[in-house]
């Protein structure tokens, strides 16, 4: 998938956000993992698809876990999408 603003390749994953009985919120992520990323992708679990989760302050994911950045943080056109 590509960002509609800058054309970068991104991943769009559901999060744990949202209300009960409503669709999950979607988070755009840069497509490549980075060492200083603050978002991890939790694997699918039964009927629950993979989900993006923001790390809490000071949280360190297990060794080998790929980390990503929200595309909102890196897109040069992000200001256009802020409310």
mmCIF file of the N, C-alpha and C atoms, coordinates in Angstrom:
data_MODEL
# 
_entry.id   MODEL 
# 
loop_
_atom_site.group_PDB 
_atom_site.id 
_atom_site.type_symbol 
_atom_site.label_atom_id 
_atom_site.label_alt_id 
_atom_site.label_comp_id 
_atom_site.label_asym_id 
_atom_site.label_entity_id 
_atom_site.label_seq_id 
_atom_site.pdbx_PDB_ins_code 
_atom_site.Cartn_x 
_atom_site.Cartn_y 
_atom_site.Cartn_z 
_atom_site.occupancy 
_atom_site.B_iso_or_equiv 
_atom_site.pdbx_formal_charge 
_atom_site.auth_seq_id 
_atom_site.auth_comp_id 
_atom_site.auth_asym_id 
_atom_site.auth_atom_id 
_atom_site.pdbx_PDB_model_num 
ATOM 1   N N  . UNK A 1 1  ? 0.843   -1.169  0.000  1.00 0.00 ? 1  UNK A N  1 
ATOM 2   C CA . UNK A 1 1  ? 0.000   0.000   0.000  1.00 0.00 ? 1  UNK A CA 1 
ATOM 3   C C  . UNK A 1 1  ? 0.892   1.237   0.000  1.00 0.00 ? 1  UNK A C  1 
ATOM 4   N N  . UNK A 1 2  ? 0.395   2.320   -0.572 1.00 0.00 ? 2  UNK A N  1 
ATOM 5   C CA . UNK A 1 2  ? 1.177   3.554   -0.631 1.00 0.00 ? 2  UNK A CA 1 
ATOM 6   C C  . UNK A 1 2  ? 0.459   4.686   0.097  1.00 0.00 ? 2  UNK A C  1 
ATOM 7   N N  . UNK A 1 3  ? 1.253   5.558   0.722  1.00 0.00 ? 3  UNK A N  1 
ATOM 8   C CA . UNK A 1 3  ? 0.724   6.756   1.365  1.00 0.00 ? 3  UNK A CA 1 
ATOM 9   C C  . UNK A 1 3  ? 0.108   7.644   0.292  1.00 0.00 ? 3  UNK A C  1 
ATOM 10  N N  . UNK A 1 4  ? -1.106  8.120   0.534  1.00 0.00 ? 4  UNK A N  1 
ATOM 11  C CA . UNK A 1 4  ? -1.781  8.971   -0.450 1.00 0.00 ? 4  UNK A CA 1 
ATOM 12  C C  . UNK A 1 4  ? -1.145  10.357  -0.552 1.00 0.00 ? 4  UNK A C  1 
ATOM 13  N N  . UNK A 1 5  ? -0.354  10.740  0.441  1.00 0.00 ? 5  UNK A N  1 
ATOM 14  C CA . UNK A 1 5  ? 0.254   12.072  0.430  1.00 0.00 ? 5  UNK A CA 1 
ATOM 15  C C  . UNK A 1 5  ? 1.643   12.084  -0.194 1.00 0.00 ? 5  UNK A C  1 
ATOM 16  N N  . UNK A 1 6  ? 2.509   11.178  0.280  1.00 0.00 ? 6  UNK A N  1 
ATOM 17  C CA . UNK A 1 6  ? 3.906   11.236  -0.167 1.00 0.00 ? 6  UNK A CA 1 
ATOM 18  C C  . UNK A 1 6  ? 4.294   10.083  -1.085 1.00 0.00 ? 6  UNK A C  1 
ATOM 19  N N  . UNK A 1 7  ? 3.446   9.066   -1.211 1.00 0.00 ? 7  UNK A N  1 
ATOM 20  C CA . UNK A 1 7  ? 3.735   7.953   -2.105 1.00 0.00 ? 7  UNK A CA 1 
ATOM 21  C C  . UNK A 1 7  ? 4.618   6.867   -1.518 1.00 0.00 ? 7  UNK A C  1 
ATOM 22  N N  . UNK A 1 8  ? 5.033   7.012   -0.255 1.00 0.00 ? 8  UNK A N  1 
ATOM 23  C CA . UNK A 1 8  ? 5.888   5.999   0.371  1.00 0.00 ? 8  UNK A CA 1 
ATOM 24  C C  . UNK A 1 8  ? 5.124   4.688   0.543  1.00 0.00 ? 8  UNK A C  1 
ATOM 25  N N  . UNK A 1 9  ? 5.846   3.585   0.507  1.00 0.00 ? 9  UNK A N  1 
ATOM 26  C CA . UNK A 1 9  ? 5.244   2.290   0.773  1.00 0.00 ? 9  UNK A CA 1 
ATOM 27  C C  . UNK A 1 9  ? 5.021   2.158   2.274  1.00 0.00 ? 9  UNK A C  1 
ATOM 28  N N  . UNK A 1 10 ? 3.801   1.808   2.664  1.00 0.00 ? 10 UNK A N  1 
ATOM 29  C CA . UNK A 1 10 ? 3.450   1.690   4.082  1.00 0.00 ? 10 UNK A CA 1 
ATOM 30  C C  . UNK A 1 10 ? 2.708   0.383   4.327  1.00 0.00 ? 10 UNK A C  1 
ATOM 31  N N  . UNK A 1 11 ? 2.594   0.032   5.606  1.00 0.00 ? 11 UNK A N  1 
ATOM 32  C CA . UNK A 1 11 ? 1.744   -1.068  6.058  1.00 0.00 ? 11 UNK A CA 1 
ATOM 33  C C  . UNK A 1 11 ? 0.593   -0.420  6.813  1.00 0.00 ? 11 UNK A C  1 
ATOM 34  N N  . UNK A 1 12 ? -0.614  -0.939  6.660  1.00 0.00 ? 12 UNK A N  1 
ATOM 35  C CA . UNK A 1 12 ? -1.773  -0.421  7.380  1.00 0.00 ? 12 UNK A CA 1 
ATOM 36  C C  . UNK A 1 12 ? -2.320  -1.563  8.219  1.00 0.00 ? 12 UNK A C  1 
ATOM 37  N N  . UNK A 1 13 ? -2.186  -1.432  9.539  1.00 0.00 ? 13 UNK A N  1 
ATOM 38  C CA . UNK A 1 13 ? -2.599  -2.509  10.437 1.00 0.00 ? 13 UNK A CA 1 
ATOM 39  C C  . UNK A 1 13 ? -3.616  -2.010  11.458 1.00 0.00 ? 13 UNK A C  1 
ATOM 40  N N  . UNK A 1 14 ? -4.512  -2.904  11.895 1.00 0.00 ? 14 UNK A N  1 
ATOM 41  C CA . UNK A 1 14 ? -5.434  -2.528  12.960 1.00 0.00 ? 14 UNK A CA 1 
ATOM 42  C C  . UNK A 1 14 ? -4.679  -2.400  14.277 1.00 0.00 ? 14 UNK A C  1 
ATOM 43  N N  . UNK A 1 15 ? -5.247  -1.646  15.190 1.00 0.00 ? 15 UNK A N  1 
ATOM 44  C CA . UNK A 1 15 ? -4.685  -1.488  16.536 1.00 0.00 ? 15 UNK A CA 1 
ATOM 45  C C  . UNK A 1 15 ? -5.679  -2.079  17.532 1.00 0.00 ? 15 UNK A C  1 
ATOM 46  N N  . UNK A 1 16 ? -5.331  -2.020  18.801 1.00 0.00 ? 16 UNK A N  1 
ATOM 47  C CA . UNK A 1 16 ? -6.259  -2.455  19.838 1.00 0.00 ? 16 UNK A CA 1 
ATOM 48  C C  . UNK A 1 16 ? -7.228  -1.335  20.193 1.00 0.00 ? 16 UNK A C  1 
ATOM 49  N N  . UNK A 1 17 ? -7.091  -0.148  19.572 1.00 0.00 ? 17 UNK A N  1 
ATOM 50  C CA . UNK A 1 17 ? -7.980  0.972   19.860 1.00 0.00 ? 17 UNK A CA 1 
ATOM 51  C C  . UNK A 1 17 ? -9.365  0.772   19.286 1.00 0.00 ? 17 UNK A C  1 
ATOM 52  N N  . UNK A 1 18 ? -10.250 1.684   19.595 1.00 0.00 ? 18 UNK A N  1 
ATOM 53  C CA . UNK A 1 18 ? -11.629 1.590   19.117 1.00 0.00 ? 18 UNK A CA 1 
ATOM 54  C C  . UNK A 1 18 ? -12.556 1.204   20.252 1.00 0.00 ? 18 UNK A C  1 
ATOM 55  N N  . UNK A 1 19 ? -13.807 1.250   19.984 1.00 0.00 ? 19 UNK A N  1 
ATOM 56  C CA . UNK A 1 19 ? -14.818 0.929   20.986 1.00 0.00 ? 19 UNK A CA 1 
ATOM 57  C C  . UNK A 1 19 ? -15.339 -0.472  20.746 1.00 0.00 ? 19 UNK A C  1 
ATOM 58  N N  . UNK A 1 20 ? -15.902 -1.052  21.777 1.00 0.00 ? 20 UNK A N  1 
ATOM 59  C CA . UNK A 1 20 ? -16.544 -2.357  21.618 1.00 0.00 ? 20 UNK A CA 1 
ATOM 60  C C  . UNK A 1 20 ? -17.616 -2.247  20.542 1.00 0.00 ? 20 UNK A C  1 
ATOM 61  N N  . UNK A 1 21 ? -17.733 -3.231  19.702 1.00 0.00 ? 21 UNK A N  1 
ATOM 62  C CA . UNK A 1 21 ? -18.713 -3.270  18.606 1.00 0.00 ? 21 UNK A CA 1 
ATOM 63  C C  . UNK A 1 21 ? -18.438 -2.249  17.513 1.00 0.00 ? 21 UNK A C  1 
ATOM 64  N N  . UNK A 1 22 ? -17.242 -1.713  17.449 1.00 0.00 ? 22 UNK A N  1 
ATOM 65  C CA . UNK A 1 22 ? -16.887 -0.813  16.352 1.00 0.00 ? 22 UNK A CA 1 
ATOM 66  C C  . UNK A 1 22 ? -15.594 -1.330  15.725 1.00 0.00 ? 22 UNK A C  1 
ATOM 67  N N  . UNK A 1 23 ? -15.355 -0.958  14.483 1.00 0.00 ? 23 UNK A N  1 
ATOM 68  C CA . UNK A 1 23 ? -14.127 -1.451  13.841 1.00 0.00 ? 23 UNK A CA 1 
ATOM 69  C C  . UNK A 1 23 ? -12.883 -0.916  14.542 1.00 0.00 ? 23 UNK A C  1 
ATOM 70  N N  . UNK A 1 24 ? -11.783 -1.663  14.495 1.00 0.00 ? 24 UNK A N  1 
ATOM 71  C CA . UNK A 1 24 ? -10.551 -1.168  15.123 1.00 0.00 ? 24 UNK A CA 1 
ATOM 72  C C  . UNK A 1 24 ? -10.012 0.043   14.374 1.00 0.00 ? 24 UNK A C  1 
ATOM 73  N N  . UNK A 1 25 ? -9.245  0.843   15.069 1.00 0.00 ? 25 UNK A N  1 
ATOM 74  C CA . UNK A 1 25 ? -8.562  1.959   14.420 1.00 0.00 ? 25 UNK A CA 1 
ATOM 75  C C  . UNK A 1 25 ? -7.406  1.379   13.606 1.00 0.00 ? 25 UNK A C  1 
ATOM 76  N N  . UNK A 1 26 ? -7.058  2.052   12.527 1.00 0.00 ? 26 UNK A N  1 
ATOM 77  C CA . UNK A 1 26 ? -5.984  1.583   11.665 1.00 0.00 ? 26 UNK A CA 1 
ATOM 78  C C  . UNK A 1 26 ? -4.765  2.498   11.822 1.00 0.00 ? 26 UNK A C  1 
ATOM 79  N N  . UNK A 1 27 ? -3.574  1.901   11.834 1.00 0.00 ? 27 UNK A N  1 
ATOM 80  C CA . UNK A 1 27 ? -2.337  2.663   11.992 1.00 0.00 ? 27 UNK A CA 1 
ATOM 81  C C  . UNK A 1 27 ? -1.440  2.438   10.781 1.00 0.00 ? 27 UNK A C  1 
ATOM 82  N N  . UNK A 1 28 ? -1.046  3.534   10.101 1.00 0.00 ? 28 UNK A N  1 
ATOM 83  C CA . UNK A 1 28 ? -0.080  3.383   9.016  1.00 0.00 ? 28 UNK A CA 1 
ATOM 84  C C  . UNK A 1 28 ? 1.337   3.302   9.597  1.00 0.00 ? 28 UNK A C  1 
ATOM 85  N N  . UNK A 1 29 ? 2.095   2.326   9.132  1.00 0.00 ? 29 UNK A N  1 
ATOM 86  C CA . UNK A 1 29 ? 3.479   2.157   9.573  1.00 0.00 ? 29 UNK A CA 1 
ATOM 87  C C  . UNK A 1 29 ? 4.405   2.250   8.377  1.00 0.00 ? 29 UNK A C  1 
ATOM 88  N N  . UNK A 1 30 ? 5.603   2.797   8.603  1.00 0.00 ? 30 UNK A N  1 
ATOM 89  C CA . UNK A 1 30 ? 6.626   2.721   7.570  1.00 0.00 ? 30 UNK A CA 1 
ATOM 90  C C  . UNK A 1 30 ? 6.857   1.240   7.283  1.00 0.00 ? 30 UNK A C  1 
ATOM 91  N N  . UNK A 1 31 ? 7.122   0.903   6.046  1.00 0.00 ? 31 UNK A N  1 
ATOM 92  C CA . UNK A 1 31 ? 7.181   -0.505  5.662  1.00 0.00 ? 31 UNK A CA 1 
ATOM 93  C C  . UNK A 1 31 ? 8.409   -1.244  6.180  1.00 0.00 ? 31 UNK A C  1 
ATOM 94  N N  . UNK A 1 32 ? 9.480   -0.522  6.466  1.00 0.00 ? 32 UNK A N  1 
ATOM 95  C CA . UNK A 1 32 ? 10.723  -1.172  6.914  1.00 0.00 ? 32 UNK A CA 1 
ATOM 96  C C  . UNK A 1 32 ? 10.920  -0.993  8.417  1.00 0.00 ? 32 UNK A C  1 
ATOM 97  N N  . UNK A 1 33 ? 11.308  -2.060  9.123  1.00 0.00 ? 33 UNK A N  1 
ATOM 98  C CA . UNK A 1 33 ? 11.589  -1.924  10.559 1.00 0.00 ? 33 UNK A CA 1 
ATOM 99  C C  . UNK A 1 33 ? 12.826  -1.058  10.792 1.00 0.00 ? 33 UNK A C  1 
ATOM 100 N N  . UNK A 1 34 ? 12.850  -0.401  11.957 1.00 0.00 ? 34 UNK A N  1 
ATOM 101 C CA . UNK A 1 34 ? 13.990  0.435   12.348 1.00 0.00 ? 34 UNK A CA 1 
ATOM 102 C C  . UNK A 1 34 ? 14.341  0.147   13.803 1.00 0.00 ? 34 UNK A C  1 
ATOM 103 N N  . UNK A 1 35 ? 15.598  0.338   14.135 1.00 0.00 ? 35 UNK A N  1 
ATOM 104 C CA . UNK A 1 35 ? 16.085  0.021   15.479 1.00 0.00 ? 35 UNK A CA 1 
ATOM 105 C C  . UNK A 1 35 ? 15.410  0.867   16.563 1.00 0.00 ? 35 UNK A C  1 
ATOM 106 N N  . UNK A 1 36 ? 15.098  2.127   16.252 1.00 0.00 ? 36 UNK A N  1 
ATOM 107 C CA . UNK A 1 36 ? 14.531  3.012   17.269 1.00 0.00 ? 36 UNK A CA 1 
ATOM 108 C C  . UNK A 1 36 ? 13.005  3.155   17.154 1.00 0.00 ? 36 UNK A C  1 
ATOM 109 N N  . UNK A 1 37 ? 12.354  2.231   16.468 1.00 0.00 ? 37 UNK A N  1 
ATOM 110 C CA . UNK A 1 37 ? 10.903  2.296   16.318 1.00 0.00 ? 37 UNK A CA 1 
ATOM 111 C C  . UNK A 1 37 ? 10.193  2.084   17.649 1.00 0.00 ? 37 UNK A C  1 
ATOM 112 N N  . UNK A 1 38 ? 8.990   2.614   17.761 1.00 0.00 ? 38 UNK A N  1 
ATOM 113 C CA . UNK A 1 38 ? 8.224   2.469   18.998 1.00 0.00 ? 38 UNK A CA 1 
ATOM 114 C C  . UNK A 1 38 ? 6.911   1.717   18.793 1.00 0.00 ? 38 UNK A C  1 
ATOM 115 N N  . UNK A 1 39 ? 6.785   1.025   17.657 1.00 0.00 ? 39 UNK A N  1 
ATOM 116 C CA . UNK A 1 39 ? 5.586   0.243   17.367 1.00 0.00 ? 39 UNK A CA 1 
ATOM 117 C C  . UNK A 1 39 ? 6.018   -1.179  17.022 1.00 0.00 ? 39 UNK A C  1 
ATOM 118 N N  . UNK A 1 40 ? 5.310   -2.155  17.593 1.00 0.00 ? 40 UNK A N  1 
ATOM 119 C CA . UNK A 1 40 ? 5.564   -3.559  17.268 1.00 0.00 ? 40 UNK A CA 1 
ATOM 120 C C  . UNK A 1 40 ? 4.302   -4.141  16.645 1.00 0.00 ? 40 UNK A C  1 
ATOM 121 N N  . UNK A 1 41 ? 4.476   -5.198  15.882 1.00 0.00 ? 41 UNK A N  1 
ATOM 122 C CA . UNK A 1 41 ? 3.338   -5.898  15.296 1.00 0.00 ? 41 UNK A CA 1 
ATOM 123 C C  . UNK A 1 41 ? 3.158   -7.186  16.083 1.00 0.00 ? 41 UNK A C  1 
ATOM 124 N N  . UNK A 1 42 ? 2.028   -7.277  16.772 1.00 0.00 ? 42 UNK A N  1 
ATOM 125 C CA . UNK A 1 42 ? 1.725   -8.492  17.525 1.00 0.00 ? 42 UNK A CA 1 
ATOM 126 C C  . UNK A 1 42 ? 1.173   -9.524  16.551 1.00 0.00 ? 42 UNK A C  1 
ATOM 127 N N  . UNK A 1 43 ? 1.632   -10.758 16.626 1.00 0.00 ? 43 UNK A N  1 
ATOM 128 C CA . UNK A 1 43 ? 1.203   -11.774 15.658 1.00 0.00 ? 43 UNK A CA 1 
ATOM 129 C C  . UNK A 1 43 ? -0.269  -12.129 15.797 1.00 0.00 ? 43 UNK A C  1 
ATOM 130 N N  . UNK A 1 44 ? -0.816  -12.722 14.753 1.00 0.00 ? 44 UNK A N  1 
ATOM 131 C CA . UNK A 1 44 ? -2.201  -13.182 14.771 1.00 0.00 ? 44 UNK A CA 1 
ATOM 132 C C  . UNK A 1 44 ? -2.360  -14.227 15.872 1.00 0.00 ? 44 UNK A C  1 
ATOM 133 N N  . UNK A 1 45 ? -3.550  -14.270 16.463 1.00 0.00 ? 45 UNK A N  1 
ATOM 134 C CA . UNK A 1 45 ? -3.845  -15.233 17.522 1.00 0.00 ? 45 UNK A CA 1 
ATOM 135 C C  . UNK A 1 45 ? -5.255  -15.749 17.297 1.00 0.00 ? 45 UNK A C  1 
ATOM 136 N N  . UNK A 1 46 ? -5.348  -16.901 16.667 1.00 0.00 ? 46 UNK A N  1 
ATOM 137 C CA . UNK A 1 46 ? -6.669  -17.461 16.363 1.00 0.00 ? 46 UNK A CA 1 
ATOM 138 C C  . UNK A 1 46 ? -7.406  -16.569 15.381 1.00 0.00 ? 46 UNK A C  1 
ATOM 139 N N  . UNK A 1 47 ? -8.579  -16.098 15.793 1.00 0.00 ? 47 UNK A N  1 
ATOM 140 C CA . UNK A 1 47 ? -9.400  -15.245 14.922 1.00 0.00 ? 47 UNK A CA 1 
ATOM 141 C C  . UNK A 1 47 ? -8.957  -13.782 14.947 1.00 0.00 ? 47 UNK A C  1 
ATOM 142 N N  . UNK A 1 48 ? -8.024  -13.436 15.829 1.00 0.00 ? 48 UNK A N  1 
ATOM 143 C CA . UNK A 1 48 ? -7.556  -12.047 15.939 1.00 0.00 ? 48 UNK A CA 1 
ATOM 144 C C  . UNK A 1 48 ? -6.395  -11.849 14.972 1.00 0.00 ? 48 UNK A C  1 
ATOM 145 N N  . UNK A 1 49 ? -6.526  -10.893 14.038 1.00 0.00 ? 49 UNK A N  1 
ATOM 146 C CA . UNK A 1 49 ? -5.447  -10.668 13.056 1.00 0.00 ? 49 UNK A CA 1 
ATOM 147 C C  . UNK A 1 49 ? -4.243  -9.982  13.705 1.00 0.00 ? 49 UNK A C  1 
ATOM 148 N N  . UNK A 1 50 ? -3.111  -9.907  12.995 1.00 0.00 ? 50 UNK A N  1 
ATOM 149 C CA . UNK A 1 50 ? -1.970  -9.148  13.525 1.00 0.00 ? 50 UNK A CA 1 
ATOM 150 C C  . UNK A 1 50 ? -2.404  -7.723  13.866 1.00 0.00 ? 50 UNK A C  1 
ATOM 151 N N  . UNK A 1 51 ? -1.852  -7.175  14.929 1.00 0.00 ? 51 UNK A N  1 
ATOM 152 C CA . UNK A 1 51 ? -2.198  -5.826  15.380 1.00 0.00 ? 51 UNK A CA 1 
ATOM 153 C C  . UNK A 1 51 ? -0.939  -5.017  15.637 1.00 0.00 ? 51 UNK A C  1 
ATOM 154 N N  . UNK A 1 52 ? -1.033  -3.703  15.363 1.00 0.00 ? 52 UNK A N  1 
ATOM 155 C CA . UNK A 1 52 ? 0.059   -2.780  15.693 1.00 0.00 ? 52 UNK A CA 1 
ATOM 156 C C  . UNK A 1 52 ? -0.155  -2.302  17.124 1.00 0.00 ? 52 UNK A C  1 
ATOM 157 N N  . UNK A 1 53 ? 0.926   -2.253  17.894 1.00 0.00 ? 53 UNK A N  1 
ATOM 158 C CA . UNK A 1 53 ? 0.844   -1.773  19.270 1.00 0.00 ? 53 UNK A CA 1 
ATOM 159 C C  . UNK A 1 53 ? 2.016   -0.854  19.557 1.00 0.00 ? 53 UNK A C  1 
ATOM 160 N N  . UNK A 1 54 ? 1.706   0.324   20.092 1.00 0.00 ? 54 UNK A N  1 
ATOM 161 C CA . UNK A 1 54 ? 2.741   1.287   20.473 1.00 0.00 ? 54 UNK A CA 1 
ATOM 162 C C  . UNK A 1 54 ? 3.344   0.852   21.798 1.00 0.00 ? 54 UNK A C  1 
ATOM 163 N N  . UNK A 1 55 ? 4.666   0.838   21.858 1.00 0.00 ? 55 UNK A N  1 
ATOM 164 C CA . UNK A 1 55 ? 5.352   0.485   23.095 1.00 0.00 ? 55 UNK A CA 1 
ATOM 165 C C  . UNK A 1 55 ? 5.137   1.571   24.143 1.00 0.00 ? 55 UNK A C  1 
ATOM 166 N N  . UNK A 1 56 ? 4.986   1.149   25.382 1.00 0.00 ? 56 UNK A N  1 
ATOM 167 C CA . UNK A 1 56 ? 4.860   2.107   26.482 1.00 0.00 ? 56 UNK A CA 1 
ATOM 168 C C  . UNK A 1 56 ? 6.241   2.683   26.794 1.00 0.00 ? 56 UNK A C  1 
ATOM 169 N N  . UNK A 1 57 ? 6.252   3.844   27.418 1.00 0.00 ? 57 UNK A N  1 
ATOM 170 C CA . UNK A 1 57 ? 7.523   4.489   27.760 1.00 0.00 ? 57 UNK A CA 1 
ATOM 171 C C  . UNK A 1 57 ? 8.366   3.545   28.623 1.00 0.00 ? 57 UNK A C  1 
ATOM 172 N N  . UNK A 1 58 ? 9.590   3.298   28.208 1.00 0.00 ? 58 UNK A N  1 
ATOM 173 C CA . UNK A 1 58 ? 10.499  2.420   28.928 1.00 0.00 ? 58 UNK A CA 1 
ATOM 174 C C  . UNK A 1 58 ? 10.336  0.939   28.611 1.00 0.00 ? 58 UNK A C  1 
ATOM 175 N N  . UNK A 1 59 ? 9.290   0.574   27.854 1.00 0.00 ? 59 UNK A N  1 
ATOM 176 C CA . UNK A 1 59 ? 9.074   -0.829  27.513 1.00 0.00 ? 59 UNK A CA 1 
ATOM 177 C C  . UNK A 1 59 ? 10.087  -1.279  26.463 1.00 0.00 ? 59 UNK A C  1 
ATOM 178 N N  . UNK A 1 60 ? 10.666  -2.427  26.679 1.00 0.00 ? 60 UNK A N  1 
ATOM 179 C CA . UNK A 1 60 ? 11.621  -2.997  25.734 1.00 0.00 ? 60 UNK A CA 1 
ATOM 180 C C  . UNK A 1 60 ? 11.022  -4.301  25.214 1.00 0.00 ? 60 UNK A C  1 
ATOM 181 N N  . UNK A 1 61 ? 10.833  -4.407  23.898 1.00 0.00 ? 61 UNK A N  1 
ATOM 182 C CA . UNK A 1 61 ? 10.259  -5.645  23.374 1.00 0.00 ? 61 UNK A CA 1 
ATOM 183 C C  . UNK A 1 61 ? 11.269  -6.793  23.457 1.00 0.00 ? 61 UNK A C  1 
ATOM 184 N N  . UNK A 1 62 ? 10.783  -8.031  23.396 1.00 0.00 ? 62 UNK A N  1 
ATOM 185 C CA . UNK A 1 62 ? 11.705  -9.179  23.430 1.00 0.00 ? 62 UNK A CA 1 
ATOM 186 C C  . UNK A 1 62 ? 12.732  -9.101  22.298 1.00 0.00 ? 62 UNK A C  1 
ATOM 187 N N  . UNK A 1 63 ? 13.909  -9.679  22.547 1.00 0.00 ? 63 UNK A N  1 
ATOM 188 C CA . UNK A 1 63 ? 14.958  -9.716  21.515 1.00 0.00 ? 63 UNK A CA 1 
ATOM 189 C C  . UNK A 1 63 ? 14.402  -10.305 20.227 1.00 0.00 ? 63 UNK A C  1 
ATOM 190 N N  . UNK A 1 64 ? 14.786  -9.720  19.119 1.00 0.00 ? 64 UNK A N  1 
ATOM 191 C CA . UNK A 1 64 ? 14.366  -10.213 17.820 1.00 0.00 ? 64 UNK A CA 1 
ATOM 192 C C  . UNK A 1 64 ? 13.045  -9.648  17.332 1.00 0.00 ? 64 UNK A C  1 
ATOM 193 N N  . UNK A 1 65 ? 12.364  -8.879  18.173 1.00 0.00 ? 65 UNK A N  1 
ATOM 194 C CA . UNK A 1 65 ? 11.098  -8.275  17.761 1.00 0.00 ? 65 UNK A CA 1 
ATOM 195 C C  . UNK A 1 65 ? 11.386  -7.095  16.843 1.00 0.00 ? 65 UNK A C  1 
ATOM 196 N N  . UNK A 1 66 ? 10.759  -7.080  15.692 1.00 0.00 ? 66 UNK A N  1 
ATOM 197 C CA . UNK A 1 66 ? 10.937  -5.964  14.764 1.00 0.00 ? 66 UNK A CA 1 
ATOM 198 C C  . UNK A 1 66 ? 10.160  -4.756  15.261 1.00 0.00 ? 66 UNK A C  1 
ATOM 199 N N  . UNK A 1 67 ? 10.788  -3.589  15.129 1.00 0.00 ? 67 UNK A N  1 
ATOM 200 C CA . UNK A 1 67 ? 10.173  -2.336  15.573 1.00 0.00 ? 67 UNK A CA 1 
ATOM 201 C C  . UNK A 1 67 ? 9.983   -1.425  14.373 1.00 0.00 ? 67 UNK A C  1 
ATOM 202 N N  . UNK A 1 68 ? 8.872   -0.714  14.380 1.00 0.00 ? 68 UNK A N  1 
ATOM 203 C CA . UNK A 1 68 ? 8.505   0.167   13.269 1.00 0.00 ? 68 UNK A CA 1 
ATOM 204 C C  . UNK A 1 68 ? 8.202   1.558   13.800 1.00 0.00 ? 68 UNK A C  1 
ATOM 205 N N  . UNK A 1 69 ? 8.104   2.499   12.875 1.00 0.00 ? 69 UNK A N  1 
ATOM 206 C CA . UNK A 1 69 ? 7.664   3.851   13.212 1.00 0.00 ? 69 UNK A CA 1 
ATOM 207 C C  . UNK A 1 69 ? 6.327   4.109   12.545 1.00 0.00 ? 69 UNK A C  1 
ATOM 208 N N  . UNK A 1 70 ? 5.488   4.841   13.246 1.00 0.00 ? 70 UNK A N  1 
ATOM 209 C CA . UNK A 1 70 ? 4.225   5.267   12.651 1.00 0.00 ? 70 UNK A CA 1 
ATOM 210 C C  . UNK A 1 70 ? 4.541   6.173   11.472 1.00 0.00 ? 70 UNK A C  1 
ATOM 211 N N  . UNK A 1 71 ? 3.831   5.987   10.371 1.00 0.00 ? 71 UNK A N  1 
ATOM 212 C CA . UNK A 1 71 ? 4.080   6.848   9.217  1.00 0.00 ? 71 UNK A CA 1 
ATOM 213 C C  . UNK A 1 71 ? 3.631   8.277   9.509  1.00 0.00 ? 71 UNK A C  1 
ATOM 214 N N  . UNK A 1 72 ? 2.754   8.464   10.484 1.00 0.00 ? 72 UNK A N  1 
ATOM 215 C CA . UNK A 1 72 ? 2.372   9.823   10.889 1.00 0.00 ? 72 UNK A CA 1 
ATOM 216 C C  . UNK A 1 72 ? 3.602   10.598  11.373 1.00 0.00 ? 72 UNK A C  1 
ATOM 217 N N  . UNK A 1 73 ? 4.575   9.906   11.963 1.00 0.00 ? 73 UNK A N  1 
ATOM 218 C CA . UNK A 1 73 ? 5.769   10.558  12.499 1.00 0.00 ? 73 UNK A CA 1 
ATOM 219 C C  . UNK A 1 73 ? 6.814   10.852  11.433 1.00 0.00 ? 73 UNK A C  1 
ATOM 220 N N  . UNK A 1 74 ? 6.757   10.170  10.299 1.00 0.00 ? 74 UNK A N  1 
ATOM 221 C CA . UNK A 1 74 ? 7.811   10.328  9.299  1.00 0.00 ? 74 UNK A CA 1 
ATOM 222 C C  . UNK A 1 74 ? 7.346   10.927  7.977  1.00 0.00 ? 74 UNK A C  1 
ATOM 223 N N  . UNK A 1 75 ? 6.044   10.996  7.752  1.00 0.00 ? 75 UNK A N  1 
ATOM 224 C CA . UNK A 1 75 ? 5.532   11.507  6.472  1.00 0.00 ? 75 UNK A CA 1 
ATOM 225 C C  . UNK A 1 75 ? 5.775   13.009  6.361  1.00 0.00 ? 75 UNK A C  1 
ATOM 226 N N  . UNK A 1 76 ? 6.370   13.483  5.274  1.00 0.00 ? 76 UNK A N  1 
ATOM 227 C CA . UNK A 1 76 ? 6.593   14.913  5.115  1.00 0.00 ? 76 UNK A CA 1 
ATOM 228 C C  . UNK A 1 76 ? 5.285   15.693  4.934  1.00 0.00 ? 76 UNK A C  1 
ATOM 229 N N  . UNK A 1 77 ? 4.198   15.002  4.648  1.00 0.00 ? 77 UNK A N  1 
ATOM 230 C CA . UNK A 1 77 ? 2.892   15.658  4.457  1.00 0.00 ? 77 UNK A CA 1 
ATOM 231 C C  . UNK A 1 77 ? 1.945   15.425  5.644  1.00 0.00 ? 77 UNK A C  1 
ATOM 232 N N  . UNK A 1 78 ? 2.448   15.010  6.781  1.00 0.00 ? 78 UNK A N  1 
ATOM 233 C CA . UNK A 1 78 ? 1.608   14.645  7.928  1.00 0.00 ? 78 UNK A CA 1 
ATOM 234 C C  . UNK A 1 78 ? 0.711   15.793  8.388  1.00 0.00 ? 78 UNK A C  1 
ATOM 235 N N  . UNK A 1 79 ? 1.183   17.023  8.304  1.00 0.00 ? 79 UNK A N  1 
ATOM 236 C CA . UNK A 1 79 ? 0.385   18.154  8.779  1.00 0.00 ? 79 UNK A CA 1 
ATOM 237 C C  . UNK A 1 79 ? -0.951  18.261  8.051  1.00 0.00 ? 79 UNK A C  1 
ATOM 238 N N  . UNK A 1 80 ? -0.985  17.808  6.806  1.00 0.00 ? 80 UNK A N  1 
ATOM 239 C CA . UNK A 1 80 ? -2.238  17.872  6.032  1.00 0.00 ? 80 UNK A CA 1 
ATOM 240 C C  . UNK A 1 80 ? -3.329  17.005  6.652  1.00 0.00 ? 80 UNK A C  1 
ATOM 241 N N  . UNK A 1 81 ? -2.944  15.971  7.395  1.00 0.00 ? 81 UNK A N  1 
ATOM 242 C CA . UNK A 1 81 ? -3.899  14.998  7.916  1.00 0.00 ? 81 UNK A CA 1 
ATOM 243 C C  . UNK A 1 81 ? -4.244  15.230  9.384  1.00 0.00 ? 81 UNK A C  1 
ATOM 244 N N  . UNK A 1 82 ? -3.579  16.158  10.044 1.00 0.00 ? 82 UNK A N  1 
ATOM 245 C CA . UNK A 1 82 ? -3.896  16.419  11.458 1.00 0.00 ? 82 UNK A CA 1 
ATOM 246 C C  . UNK A 1 82 ? -5.200  17.189  11.563 1.00 0.00 ? 82 UNK A C  1 
ATOM 247 N N  . UNK A 1 83 ? -5.944  16.879  12.590 1.00 0.00 ? 83 UNK A N  1 
ATOM 248 C CA . UNK A 1 83 ? -7.238  17.558  12.801 1.00 0.00 ? 83 UNK A CA 1 
ATOM 249 C C  . UNK A 1 83 ? -7.114  18.662  13.797 1.00 0.00 ? 83 UNK A C  1 
# 
